[in-house]
């Protein structure tokens, strides 16, 4: 129920923010990253692929966005490539994503312990989420 609700909020938010190309992404997981001063994870599906977006700290104006495709390689991805945007528009989308996460941070129902560092937390998240979902290709 939570994921359906947050996906509906995402669609409305992205449409109103002027990003219809992002509005059709489906939120498949969110998590607070405890031990990382407000860091969070947004997992979403777009065009049959899943991605992990890390926001450190979550939704802060100067937050750092890190995006990975959920697959065996866990390679970095870019908002520009995933959503088919130019770099300036992708940067604006990153700001919108940060605003969305800031708005919904307190409602995130899952937390991952990142007290041993971001790399350790990302490896655990990737392993658990990949075991539960396999890429289409």
SULDAWO-V857329 format. One record per backbone hydrogen bond with DSSP energy under -1.0 kcal/mol. CO is the residue of the C=O (numbers start at 1). NH is the residue of the N-H. E is the energy in kcal/mol with one decimal. If there is no record, write none. Layout:
CO|NH|E, CO|NH|E
This chain:
1|5|-2.4, 2|6|-2.9, 3|7|-2.0, 4|8|-2.0, 5|9|-2.3, 6|10|-2.5, 7|11|-2.5, 8|12|-2.2, 9|13|-2.9, 10|14|-3.1, 11|15|-2.1, 12|16|-2.7, 13|17|-2.1, 14|19|-3.4, 15|18|-1.2, 19|22|-1.5, 19|23|-1.1, 22|25|-1.7, 26|45|-2.8, 29|43|-3.2, 31|41|-2.8, 32|112|-3.0, 33|36|-1.5, 34|114|-3.1, 38|58|-3.5, 39|33|-3.2, 40|55|-2.5, 41|31|-1.9, 42|53|-2.8, 43|28|-2.6, 43|29|-1.4, 44|51|-2.8, 45|26|-2.4, 46|49|-1.6, 49|46|-2.9, 50|70|-3.0, 51|44|-2.0, 52|68|-2.4, 53|42|-2.5, 54|66|-2.5, 55|40|-2.2, 56|64|-2.3, 57|60|-1.8, 60|63|-2.5, 64|56|-1.9, 66|54|-3.6, 67|77|-2.5, 68|52|-3.0, 69|71|-1.2, 75|69|-2.3, 78|82|-2.6, 79|83|-2.4, 80|85|-2.4, 86|90|-2.6, 87|91|-2.2, 88|92|-1.9, 89|93|-2.3, 90|94|-2.3, 91|95|-1.8, 92|96|-2.1, 93|97|-3.0, 94|98|-2.3, 95|99|-2.2, 96|100|-2.5, 97|101|-2.7, 98|102|-2.3, 99|103|-2.0, 100|104|-1.6, 101|105|-1.3, 105|108|-1.7, 110|32|-2.7, 112|34|-1.5, 114|117|-2.0, 117|121|-2.0, 118|122|-3.1, 119|123|-2.1, 120|124|-2.1, 121|125|-2.8, 122|126|-2.9, 123|127|-2.2, 124|128|-2.5, 125|129|-2.9, 126|130|-2.7, 127|131|-1.7
